[in-house]
Amino acid sequence: MRVSLFITCVADAMYPQVGKAVVRLLRQCGCTVDFPEGQVCCGQPAYNSGYHEDTKKAAKQLIRAFAQSEHVVTPSGSCAAMIRHHYPILLADEPEWHEKAVQLAAKTYEFSEFLVRTPGVDALRAEFQGTATYHCSCHMTRSLGVTEEPLQLLRRIEGLEYVELPYKEDCCGFGGTFAVKMHEISGEMVDEKAHRVMDTGATVLLGSDMACLMNIEGRLRRLGSPIKAYHVAELLEEGVRRYEARHAANSR
């Protein structure tokens, strides 16, 4: 199975380890992974700000970049939702590009929803000692309808205790340009989210969108909390390495 990685802006610039974790896990599950050149921002910030003509340029470039891809996987529910739901709408008035947008939308997946459907996932073994809670990002939950898949992956990690986050589907307050345009409201929202995370007693905060994790972890640090934030792929891949290291040591 051939998979193309759409790295996203945030992962590329600030969380490259997440992209590397996604690649390692996909390969471990039997996928061949490539990274098409010419990738650009999906255009969501511009789209949400009303700059639709500028967004079209980004969308068309991304469509070109992944034209030959069999499957496109991204570690962001938000970016996946942009491609899957908004590209066909954005390019509806250009028949040729609309068809290409529909084709890309049909083969684009958020990381966890793709991995749980991969035959090789059943062979994954991972372990991580700790207590974790999970934040549901808005676009992934509401636009993609992906809710259980990340939790299915977490259940594969031996030793990980999962604690439900109260109101886990509430927005963290980031929302891309919302955090800039409505910073006071955004600050109140993330403050409430951070306190709920701390109240769980978890040592680890997990999520499927790095922007959300960056926002929440930033507030946790300002509140003096030692809770660490990880993308689901990041923790799962770390768990796989720990499992393999322990069993390799035991077999000597």
KOLKOLNU-42084 format. One record per residue (C-alpha): residue in three letters; x, y, z; residue number from 1. Coordinates in Angstrom, 3 decimals. Layout:
BEGIN
<'ala',<X,Y,Z>,NUM>
...
//
This chain:
BEGIN
<'met',<0.000,0.000,0.000>,1>
<'arg',<1.507,3.326,-1.100>,2>
<'val',<0.946,6.327,1.141>,3>
<'ser',<1.917,9.958,0.627>,4>
<'leu',<2.528,12.077,3.710>,5>
<'phe',<1.000,15.555,3.844>,6>
<'ile',<3.119,17.014,6.619>,7>
<'thr',<1.159,20.286,7.267>,8>
<'cys',<2.662,23.664,8.145>,9>
<'val',<2.661,23.280,11.921>,10>
<'ala',<4.300,19.845,11.885>,11>
<'asp',<6.867,20.886,9.302>,12>
<'ala',<7.875,24.066,11.117>,13>
<'met',<7.466,23.142,14.789>,14>
<'tyr',<6.763,19.427,15.306>,15>
<'pro',<8.839,17.462,12.763>,16>
<'gln',<9.006,14.555,15.210>,17>
<'val',<5.284,13.997,14.651>,18>
<'gly',<5.791,13.581,10.914>,19>
<'lys',<8.649,11.161,11.539>,20>
<'ala',<6.497,9.150,13.949>,21>
<'val',<3.706,8.901,11.367>,22>
<'val',<6.139,7.643,8.729>,23>
<'arg',<7.664,5.022,11.051>,24>
<'leu',<4.257,3.708,12.117>,25>
<'leu',<2.949,3.515,8.557>,26>
<'arg',<6.061,1.632,7.459>,27>
<'gln',<5.769,-0.690,10.434>,28>
<'cys',<2.240,-1.499,9.281>,29>
<'gly',<3.509,-2.454,5.836>,30>
<'cys',<2.987,0.795,3.927>,31>
<'thr',<5.412,2.366,1.491>,32>
<'val',<5.617,6.061,2.323>,33>
<'asp',<6.658,8.902,0.046>,34>
<'phe',<6.797,12.665,0.450>,35>
<'pro',<5.763,14.477,-2.737>,36>
<'glu',<7.581,17.730,-3.388>,37>
<'gly',<5.592,20.865,-3.968>,38>
<'gln',<3.485,20.595,-0.819>,39>
<'val',<2.147,23.886,0.484>,40>
<'cys',<-0.251,25.052,3.180>,41>
<'cys',<-3.755,23.653,2.723>,42>
<'gly',<-4.950,27.260,2.784>,43>
<'gln',<-7.267,27.018,5.748>,44>
<'pro',<-6.172,30.280,7.475>,45>
<'ala',<-6.740,32.228,4.258>,46>
<'tyr',<-10.023,30.422,3.586>,47>
<'asn',<-11.389,31.146,7.051>,48>
<'ser',<-10.377,34.787,6.674>,49>
<'gly',<-12.342,35.158,3.440>,50>
<'tyr',<-9.425,35.125,0.990>,51>
<'his',<-10.923,32.471,-1.254>,52>
<'glu',<-9.028,33.355,-4.431>,53>
<'asp',<-5.721,33.043,-2.592>,54>
<'thr',<-6.914,29.757,-1.118>,55>
<'lys',<-7.662,28.443,-4.605>,56>
<'lys',<-4.013,28.905,-5.566>,57>
<'ala',<-2.878,26.845,-2.573>,58>
<'ala',<-5.535,24.197,-3.191>,59>
<'lys',<-4.557,23.776,-6.839>,60>
<'gln',<-0.883,23.454,-5.925>,61>
<'leu',<-1.673,20.793,-3.324>,62>
<'ile',<-3.862,18.942,-5.833>,63>
<'arg',<-0.945,18.927,-8.283>,64>
<'ala',<1.470,17.711,-5.613>,65>
<'phe',<-0.671,14.682,-4.738>,66>
<'ala',<-2.068,13.933,-8.201>,67>
<'gln',<-0.229,10.598,-8.441>,68>
<'ser',<-0.729,9.536,-4.822>,69>
<'glu',<-2.703,6.421,-3.939>,70>
<'his',<-3.523,7.539,-0.387>,71>
<'val',<-2.749,10.846,1.357>,72>
<'val',<-2.302,10.756,5.129>,73>
<'thr',<-1.888,13.771,7.392>,74>
<'pro',<-1.366,14.109,11.168>,75>
<'ser',<-4.004,16.851,11.332>,76>
<'gly',<-7.751,16.413,11.427>,77>
<'ser',<-8.108,20.109,10.681>,78>
<'cys',<-6.083,20.008,7.463>,79>
<'ala',<-7.731,16.741,6.393>,80>
<'ala',<-11.142,18.363,6.860>,81>
<'met',<-10.079,21.353,4.771>,82>
<'ile',<-9.128,19.116,1.850>,83>
<'arg',<-11.987,16.682,2.170>,84>
<'his',<-14.882,19.064,2.710>,85>
<'his',<-13.869,22.541,1.619>,86>
<'tyr',<-11.768,21.972,-1.517>,87>
<'pro',<-14.721,20.622,-3.565>,88>
<'ile',<-16.837,23.580,-2.429>,89>
<'leu',<-14.060,26.097,-3.039>,90>
<'leu',<-13.503,24.882,-6.613>,91>
<'ala',<-17.139,24.162,-7.476>,92>
<'asp',<-17.203,26.896,-10.145>,93>
<'glu',<-14.264,25.349,-12.047>,94>
<'pro',<-15.437,21.916,-13.324>,95>
<'glu',<-11.989,20.521,-14.148>,96>
<'trp',<-10.479,21.540,-10.818>,97>
<'his',<-13.611,20.539,-8.939>,98>
<'glu',<-13.256,16.987,-10.248>,99>
<'lys',<-9.612,16.925,-9.197>,100>
<'ala',<-10.554,18.294,-5.765>,101>
<'val',<-13.137,15.535,-5.331>,102>
<'gln',<-10.520,12.935,-6.264>,103>
<'leu',<-8.039,14.282,-3.714>,104>
<'ala',<-10.751,14.519,-1.061>,105>
<'ala',<-11.660,10.864,-1.559>,106>
<'lys',<-8.118,9.653,-0.878>,107>
<'thr',<-7.166,11.978,1.993>,108>
<'tyr',<-7.210,10.664,5.562>,109>
<'glu',<-6.363,11.827,9.043>,110>
<'phe',<-3.595,9.632,10.472>,111>
<'ser',<-5.564,7.625,13.047>,112>
<'glu',<-8.562,6.928,10.799>,113>
<'phe',<-6.190,5.531,8.177>,114>
<'leu',<-3.977,3.516,10.517>,115>
<'val',<-6.830,1.662,12.242>,116>
<'arg',<-7.942,0.410,8.810>,117>
<'thr',<-4.470,-0.792,7.859>,118>
<'pro',<-4.125,-4.606,8.061>,119>
<'gly',<-0.693,-4.324,9.677>,120>
<'val',<-2.028,-2.395,12.676>,121>
<'asp',<-2.968,-5.654,14.402>,122>
<'ala',<0.722,-6.495,14.695>,123>
<'leu',<1.591,-3.254,16.497>,124>
<'arg',<2.766,-3.734,20.074>,125>
<'ala',<3.488,-0.758,22.305>,126>
<'glu',<3.975,0.104,25.965>,127>
<'phe',<4.102,3.327,27.942>,128>
<'gln',<3.780,3.762,31.679>,129>
<'gly',<1.705,6.800,32.523>,130>
<'thr',<-1.721,8.371,32.777>,131>
<'ala',<-3.096,10.160,29.740>,132>
<'thr',<-6.117,12.206,28.777>,133>
<'tyr',<-7.235,13.099,25.252>,134>
<'his',<-8.461,16.371,23.709>,135>
<'cys',<-10.826,16.076,20.724>,136>
<'ser',<-10.064,18.766,18.151>,137>
<'cys',<-13.048,20.553,16.627>,138>
<'his',<-12.574,19.946,12.909>,139>
<'met',<-11.610,16.320,13.385>,140>
<'thr',<-14.681,15.650,15.515>,141>
<'arg',<-17.284,17.804,13.809>,142>
<'ser',<-16.121,17.905,10.181>,143>
<'leu',<-14.540,14.470,9.795>,144>
<'gly',<-16.587,12.620,12.392>,145>
<'val',<-13.404,10.931,13.632>,146>
<'thr',<-13.747,10.293,17.368>,147>
<'glu',<-13.033,6.668,18.261>,148>
<'glu',<-10.066,5.932,16.014>,149>
<'pro',<-7.428,7.734,18.130>,150>
<'leu',<-8.745,5.991,21.247>,151>
<'gln',<-8.546,2.629,19.472>,152>
<'leu',<-4.849,3.250,18.898>,153>
<'leu',<-4.305,4.294,22.506>,154>
<'arg',<-5.853,1.043,23.722>,155>
<'arg',<-2.983,-0.779,22.024>,156>
<'ile',<-0.465,0.779,24.409>,157>
<'glu',<0.216,-1.513,27.370>,158>
<'gly',<0.584,0.274,30.704>,159>
<'leu',<-1.148,3.459,29.567>,160>
<'glu',<-3.994,4.469,31.849>,161>
<'tyr',<-6.606,6.553,30.055>,162>
<'val',<-8.605,9.189,31.937>,163>
<'glu',<-11.584,10.826,30.233>,164>
<'leu',<-11.274,14.601,29.867>,165>
<'pro',<-14.491,16.363,30.962>,166>
<'tyr',<-16.080,18.204,28.027>,167>
<'lys',<-13.303,16.824,25.848>,168>
<'glu',<-15.050,17.998,22.668>,169>
<'asp',<-15.078,21.657,23.748>,170>
<'cys',<-12.851,23.904,21.641>,171>
<'cys',<-9.429,24.747,23.080>,172>
<'gly',<-9.742,28.309,21.809>,173>
<'phe',<-7.120,28.159,19.067>,174>
<'gly',<-9.170,27.936,15.875>,175>
<'gly',<-6.364,29.214,13.658>,176>
<'thr',<-6.903,32.926,13.077>,177>
<'phe',<-9.583,32.985,15.803>,178>
<'ala',<-6.831,33.030,18.442>,179>
<'val',<-5.470,36.212,16.864>,180>
<'lys',<-8.710,37.990,16.024>,181>
<'met',<-10.509,37.109,19.255>,182>
<'his',<-7.545,36.663,21.579>,183>
<'glu',<-9.345,37.541,24.809>,184>
<'ile',<-12.094,34.962,24.258>,185>
<'ser',<-9.494,32.477,23.016>,186>
<'gly',<-7.476,32.973,26.200>,187>
<'glu',<-10.486,32.279,28.404>,188>
<'met',<-11.307,29.127,26.445>,189>
<'val',<-7.819,27.644,26.658>,190>
<'asp',<-7.559,28.555,30.334>,191>
<'glu',<-10.715,26.567,31.044>,192>
<'lys',<-9.440,23.663,28.940>,193>
<'ala',<-6.048,23.641,30.678>,194>
<'his',<-7.607,23.558,34.135>,195>
<'arg',<-9.797,20.627,33.118>,196>
<'val',<-6.728,18.787,31.855>,197>
<'met',<-4.945,19.366,35.171>,198>
<'asp',<-7.987,18.209,37.122>,199>
<'thr',<-7.789,14.758,35.479>,200>
<'gly',<-4.503,14.014,37.236>,201>
<'ala',<-2.990,12.888,33.931>,202>
<'thr',<0.726,13.220,33.279>,203>
<'val',<0.257,13.291,29.509>,204>
<'leu',<-2.125,15.224,27.254>,205>
<'leu',<-2.813,13.645,23.878>,206>
<'gly',<-4.415,15.035,20.746>,207>
<'ser',<-4.560,14.702,16.974>,208>
<'asp',<-3.872,18.307,15.968>,209>
<'met',<-0.579,19.936,16.866>,210>
<'ala',<-2.034,23.454,16.862>,211>
<'cys',<-4.480,22.498,19.619>,212>
<'leu',<-1.722,20.800,21.600>,213>
<'met',<0.573,23.799,21.193>,214>
<'asn',<-2.160,26.102,22.458>,215>
<'ile',<-3.118,23.980,25.467>,216>
<'glu',<0.452,23.095,26.427>,217>
<'gly',<1.403,26.768,26.277>,218>
<'arg',<-1.286,27.600,28.816>,219>
<'leu',<-0.323,24.609,30.976>,220>
<'arg',<3.249,25.934,31.120>,221>
<'arg',<2.052,29.394,32.137>,222>
<'leu',<0.006,27.758,34.881>,223>
<'gly',<3.106,25.908,36.100>,224>
<'ser',<1.860,22.451,35.117>,225>
<'pro',<4.407,19.745,34.176>,226>
<'ile',<1.896,17.891,31.962>,227>
<'lys',<3.443,17.075,28.584>,228>
<'ala',<1.515,17.195,25.320>,229>
<'tyr',<1.987,14.565,22.614>,230>
<'his',<0.380,13.849,19.285>,231>
<'val',<-1.207,10.379,19.307>,232>
<'ala',<1.253,9.219,16.634>,233>
<'glu',<4.188,10.482,18.676>,234>
<'leu',<3.231,8.567,21.818>,235>
<'leu',<2.270,5.414,19.926>,236>
<'glu',<5.579,5.345,18.067>,237>
<'glu',<7.477,5.940,21.316>,238>
<'gly',<5.508,3.072,22.843>,239>
<'val',<6.430,0.761,19.968>,240>
<'arg',<10.119,1.558,20.417>,241>
<'arg',<9.922,0.919,24.156>,242>
<'tyr',<8.174,-2.400,23.609>,243>
<'glu',<10.738,-3.509,21.039>,244>
<'ala',<13.671,-2.410,23.211>,245>
<'arg',<12.403,-4.325,26.236>,246>
<'his',<11.746,-7.506,24.292>,247>
<'ala',<15.086,-7.264,22.525>,248>
<'ala',<16.814,-7.007,25.915>,249>
<'asn',<14.850,-9.970,27.275>,250>
<'ser',<15.817,-12.147,24.307>,251>
<'arg',<19.550,-11.743,24.849>,252>
//
